[in-house]
């Protein structure tokens, strides 16, 4: 009997560990470096040292004996990509005497003392050192996850779980991720290195994690709710900076479930944000089960009802196979989970809760938007604007003091569109702003350009709606760009340039349909694609490149710098 019980214990332990979340490959290394400035009577003093750990894919520093004084500051700079974090005595406490994650194996640590201040000092006593990633296997016969860029979903480090923002600004992950190694949450995560070792975003997209609320003892209680401090560089909280959050509901999920998170993978996709949707298998008051691809690292991902876009729970476990089974997580109907999120009712939010919404002006004139009768801002015809407001507030869209449309903010909608005709001359271009280089336009946005009204498509390109001065939309098209102006007469812009992050954007007027190539100084094409899309350049090494834009057999070339 004892032998049978022993064997059963081993089997259960082994099964549990199939699903256990592993930390990202790393180790800790003792370090002994003191940095200090001299006392000064005028001006400022600086002291700087380079911290090196050969072979590291990334570094995080830990300090002791910190004495920054009232005006001193600490600056850490990656020597690989130039990413920088500046900390004061107060913000260093929030970071628990540690830094953000920095890519590469070398960082410069600089102490700067204020004028007429005493000496400031600290010791670097430990390094967290990133290692090259190992390859994991995918549950099922194929991995159908695809790259995504959901701003509300972040990567928790160094444990490598997923976390996400809810409407009231709190964050959610799986209970088994709420350990001492869940220290930071990162957003806008770039692609990993070719060998699979992770690459970190800049310090401006990393947030120290505060307190966890969880009752984790097993699968049925595998949820955690937590907070994150404001960013040391921007002063913004995750919901303020990302401008997106999830509405959590207790209603029954639909037939299709989406999981988005930072699961392990091979090569540059490893622990980067990917998404997949699959059929719902079953739903109880405790669990949601689904045939949606996940991997280790997806633990903590939102379980998203594809039809509504609402979150219905938190993902925690794998269980699918080639022939059956399902992955699953805890549903938001678990009462203590719901209470920990601080949500009331069953809809995921209630009157007074803060939400981020988008107002879109689809009329032919500029509109002034009023909240509860008080003027807030103006949106040009065909344009949109994202704002932070509260559930239950009333908004009106007005032209010359006359109501054109009105809305009441609720839990189920994130976009509110003012439509209709404002009267007047009937000119379809009336109130529509001209196209401007350097502006990133979204689907549905309208601009005027060279005497015509254009509307941005959901995919590539623009639809030409009609000629300015006309009273009706007589020239509406659904595909193709109607008229392409001579390419050599139009100039493109690239932003940002130099680029230190993972993306650049190509800005071209509506009439141009073009492609791009990035070419190194030896003339080799590094990557190419559509010039209409945001271009991921995280894989480029530091240096100077040429970007060539081609249309109708003609080319334009500009220089770009990767920092």
N, C-alpha and C positions, 0 to 999 in steps of 0.2 A: 504493500500500500504506500509506504514512504517512497519507494523507488518510483512508482507511478506518479505520485504527486510531484516528485522532483523533476521528472521528465516533462510533466504538464507545465510546470513553472518555467522551464527552459523554453518550451515551445511558445508560451504566451509572451515571454520576454523577447524572444526572437521576432515574433510577429509585430510587437509594439515597435521594435527598433527598425523595422522596414520603413515605418512612416516618420521616424524621429527626424527632426530638422538638424542638419549638420551645419556647423559654422563654416564660413568661408576659410579657405586654407591660409593660416597665418600662425605666427608664433610671437612670443614676447622676448625681448632682449634687454638685459641690464645695460645702462649707459651712465657715464659719469662725466658730466660737463657743467661747469659753473660759468655763468655769464653775468657780468656786473658793469655798471658805469661808475664814474667818479662823481663825487659831489661837485656841484657847480654853482657859481654865484650869478652868472648871466648866460643867456642862450640855452641851448639844449645839448645834451650829451648822448652819444650813441655807442653801443657795443654790439658787435655782430660776430656770430660763429656759424660755420656750416656743419650740420649733422649729417653723417653718411652711414648707410648700412648697405654694403655691396650686395647686389642681387635682389634687393627688395623691389617688388612691383608697386608698392605704396607704403607710406609711413604715417604713423600717428604718434605724437610725442606726449609724454607724461612728465609733470614737473613736481618738485618739492622745494621747500624753503623759499617760497615766492614772496618777494617784497617789492611791489611796484609803486607803493605810495599813492598819493591822490591824483597825480598827473602823469604817472608813467604809463607806458604802453608796450605791448609785446607784439611783434609782427613776424609771421612765419610765411615764407615764400618757397614754393616748389621751384627747383632749378630745372625741372623738366618742362613744365608748361606755363610757369609764371603765376599760377594761382596763389592768392594772398589772403591771409586772415589776420586781422588786428584785434587784439584783446586788451581790455583794461582790467584793473583789479576786480571790478564788479562782474564783468562778463566772464572772466576766467573762473570765478566761483560757480557760475551757471554751467560751465563746461567741466566742472570738477577737476580743475588743474590739468586739463588735457587740451588737445587741439582737434581740429577737423582732420579728415583724411587727405593726404597729399600724394599725388601720383609721382612715381619715380623713387630713386634711392638716395636723393640728396635734397635737403631743405636748408634754407638760411634762416637763422633765428636772430632777430634784432631787438634789442632793448633801447627805448628812447625815453630819457628822463626830461621832465619839464624844466622851464627856467626857474632858477633860484630854488632848486629842490635838492634833497640829499641823494646819496647813491641808491640805485635800485639794483636788484639782483634776483636770480633764480638758478635752480639746478635742473638739468635734464637728467632724470634718473631711470627712465625706462622708455623703450620703443615698442610699438606694435608694428610688426613687419609682415607685409603681404607676401604670399608665396604664389607660385604658379598653380593654376587650378587643375584639378583632375576631372576626367570625363565621367558623367553619370549616365544612367540608362533611362530611357523613356518607357513609361507604362503603356502597353499596347503595341500594335504592329507598326504604327507610324506616329510621328510628332507633327501635328498640324498647327502648332502655335505660330503666330506671326508677330512681327515687331509692332509695337504700339507706343503711344506717347500721351497717356492719360495723366494730366497734371495733378489729379487728386490722389494718385497712388505713388508711394515711395518705397525705398529699400532701407531696411533696418540693418544697421551694422554694429559690431562685426558678425553677428549671428547669421545674417543673410536671409532674413524673413522679409515679408511684405507687410506694409501698413498703409492705411488710407484715411482720408479726412472725411468726417461727417458734418452735417449742416451746422451744428453749434460750435464747430472748431475743434472738438475733441478728435482723437484718432483711435483706430481699431486695428487689432492684429489677433493672431491666435494665442491662446493661453500658454502653449508650450514655447512660444517665442519670448515670453516676458521673463527673461533671466537677466543676470548681471551683465551679460554680454550683448544686451539690447541697449545700446548707449546713444546712438545717433540715428536719425532718419534723414535720408537723402532724396531729393527730387531732381528731375531733369538729368537722369543718369545717362552718361554716354555709353557707347559701345565698349565692350571689353577688348583687351589686346588679342592678337591672333591666336595666342596660346591658351586663351580662356581666363587669364588673370584679370581681375576687375579693374576698371578705371573709375575714378571718383569725379563727381562734379566739383565745381569750385566751392570754396567755403561759404559763398553767398547762398548756396542751395543745401546746406547741411544744418540740422537743428538738434541740439541736445535734448534727449528724452527726459521728461520729468517722472512723475509717479505713475505706476501701473495699478489698475484695479482689476483683479482676476480671482476666480475661484477654481483655477485649474487643478483637477485631480484625475482627469481622464477625458475621453472623447466628448462626453455629454456636457462638460464644463470647459471646453477648450476655446475660450474667448478671453480677450483682454482689451481694456479701454485705457488710453493713456493720454498724457499731455506732452507738449514740446515747447521749449522756451523760444522766445523771439530770436531771430538770427543775429549774430554778433556784427555782421556787416551792414545789413539793411534795416534792422530794427523791426522787421515784420515777422508775424507768426506764419505758420504754414498756410492757413486758410487765406490770410491777407496776401501772401506772396503768390500762391498758386492760382487763386481766383476760381477754384472749383472745389466742390465737395459732393458727397453722396447723400441722397435722401434714403433713409433706411425705413422699411415698412415691414409690417407683420402680416400683410395679406398673402394669400397663396401665390407661389411663383408660377409663371407661365410654363410653356412647353419647352422653352430653350433657355439654357443657362450659359452665361459668359463668365470666364475667370481670367482676370488680368493681374499679372504680378511678375516677380523676379525669379523665376525658376532656373535651375541649372540647365546648361546646354553645352554644346561644343563650340569652340572657337569664340568669335566676337559676340555671339549671342548669349554667352554664358552670363547668368545673373543680371541680364538686362530686361527691360520691360517687354513682355510678350503677352498676347491674348489669344483666346480660342473660345468658340461657342459650340455647345453640343446639347443633345436632348436631355431633358429632365428624366431621371429614373423614378424617383419617388420623393415624397415630402411628408414629414410628420411634424409634431409640435416641437421636436428636438433637433432633427437632422434634415438636411437637404442633400439628395444624392443625384449624381449627374454623370453622363458620359462625355465629359469635357477634359481635354488634355491638360495635365498639370505635372509638375516635377517638384523635387525638393527645392525650397526657396519660394514656392508659391504659398507656403503656409502663411496665413494671415491675409490672403487676398480677399477682396469682396466677392461674394456670390451675387452676381448681377442677373436680374430678370431681364432678358434681352428685349422683351416687348415694351417695358416701361422705362428701362434704364435705372430702376431703383435697386438698391442693395437689399437682399433678403436674409443675409447671414454672412459668416466668415468661414473661409475654406481652411481645412486643417489636415486632411488625410487622403492618401491614395489607396485605391482598392480595385482599380480596373485591371483587366487582363486582355489578352488577345481575343478571348471568346466571350467575356462577360464581365460582371462586376461593375463597380462605379466608384468614383471619387466622391468625397463628401465633406461637409462641414456643419457647424452649429447654426441653427436658424435663429433669427432675431426674436422669435416668440418665446425663447427661454427668458423667464421673467427677470432674473437677476442681471442677465446680460443687457436686457432692455433698460432696466433701471440705471445700470452703470453708465450707459450712453447718455442718460439725462434727457431722454425723449419722452414725450407725453402722447397719449392716444395711441392709435394703431397706424397712423399715417406717416410717422417718422419725423414730424415737426408739428408745431402748434403756433398760434398767434404770438407774435413777439420774437420768434426764433430768427436769427440772422441767416439770410440766404444770398447767394450770388445769382443774379439773373441777367439776361441780355435783352435790351430793348432794341427793336429794329424798326426803322422808318421806311415803309414801302410805299409811301405816298409820293406825290410830285412836288412837294414843298418842304421847307424846313419846319420842324415841329419843336415847340417848347414842351418839356415834360415836367409835370407838377406832381408832387407827392403830398397827399392829403391837403391839396389846395395851395401848396407853397412851391414856387418855381425852383427847379433844381439845375437844369441844363438844357441845351438845344442839340438836336441831332439833324444833320442835313439829310435831304431826300436820298434814299438808297443806302444810307449808312446805318451802323449799329454801334451800340455802346454797352459794355458790361458794367454793372453797378452792384453795390452791396446794399441790401434793403432788408426789410423784415416781413415775415408772413402776416397777412391780414391788412397791410397798408393798401390804400387806394391811390392809383396813379392815373393821370389824365394827360393825353397828348393834344396840344392846342396849336392852332394857327391863327394869328391875329386875334387872340382872345377867345376864339370859338373852339369848342371841343370837337376833335376829329375822331378820337377813340379813347377808351378808358379801360382800366384793368384793375383787378384785385389780386394781389400776390397770394398764391396758394402753394401747397406742398408738392403738387404734381407737375408743375410746369416750370421750366427754366428759361424759356424764350417767349417774349411778348411782342407781337408785331402790330404796328399801327398801319392800317391800310385805308384806302379810299382816295378820293379826289379833293384837293383843297380849293378847287374852283379857280377863279381868276382867268388868266389868259389861256390856260389849258396847255401851255408849253410843257412837254414831257420832261424837259431839262430844268424847269424852274426849281430853284432851290437845291439842285444836285451839285455837289462840289466837283471840281475838275480832278482828273487823275493826277496823282503826285508821286514822283519817284521816291522810293524809300518807305512807302506805306505798305503794310501787309494787309491785303484785302481778303475777306471771307466770302464764302458762297452767299449769293443774294445781294451783296453790296453793289451799289450803282455809282458810276462816275460819268462825267462828260469828257470827251476827247475829240478834238478836231471836228467839232460840230455835230457829234453823234452821242447818243446815250447808250452806255454799255452796262451789262450786268454780269457779275462774276459767276461762273459755273461752279458746281460742286466738285467737278474734276478739273481738268486742265482747261485753260482758256476763258474767253469771255463771249457772251452773246450780245450782238448789236441789236438794241431794242428799236431804235428809230432815229430820225434826224431831229435835232433840236429845232424848236419852233413849231413842230407839228402838234396837233391836238389829240391824236390817237396813236396807239402803239401799232402802227401799220406795218412796221418792218421787223416784227419779232421773228427770231430764228431759234431753233433748238439745237443745232449742231453746226460746227464749223465756224471759223471767223470770216465774216462777210467780206471785209475789205482789209487788205494788208498793205500798209504804207511802206514805202521804200525803207528797207532796214537800215541803209547807210545814213538816213536822215534822223535816226533815233539812237539815243545813247542809253546804255544800260548801267545800272549801279549795283554794287555788291555791299552788303552790310551784314555783320560788322567787318571791317578791314582796317588793321590786322584783326585776326580772329583767334581768341584764346580758348573758346569753348568748342562745342561739337557741331555747330550748324552755322551756315550762312544762308542768306536769301538773295535771289536774283530778282531785281525789280525792272520790269519791262512794261511799256505802254500796252493797252488792251489789244492793239492791232497786230502785235508781234507774236508769232508762234515759232519758238526757237528751241535749240538743244545746246548743251554745254559739254565742254571737255576741260578737265584739269590736267595740266601738262607740267612736268618737272623741268628743271633747267637743262636736262640732257635731251629734252624733246620727247620723253616717254609719256604716253597718256596714262594717267593714274586712275581716273574714273570719268564716267560720262553719263548723260541722261537728259531729262527734260528740264529746260531752264525755267519752267513755270513753277517747279517744286522747290521746297526747302531742301538744301543739299547738306547731307551729313559729311563733315570733314574730320570727324574724330579720328579716323584712321590715318590721316596725313601726319607725317613727321614734321617737326619744327623746321621752317625754312621758307624759301620764296618759290612761288609757283605762278604760272600763267593760266588764267581762265579764259577760254575761247567760247564765245557765243556765236552760233551759226544759224542763219535763216536765209532761205531762198538762194543758197549758193554763195552767200556773202558772209564774212566773218568780222567780228570785233574782238579785240583782246585787251584784257586788263591784268595787272599784277595783283596778286593777293599774298599776304604774309600769314603763315601759321605760327603762332607764338608757342 
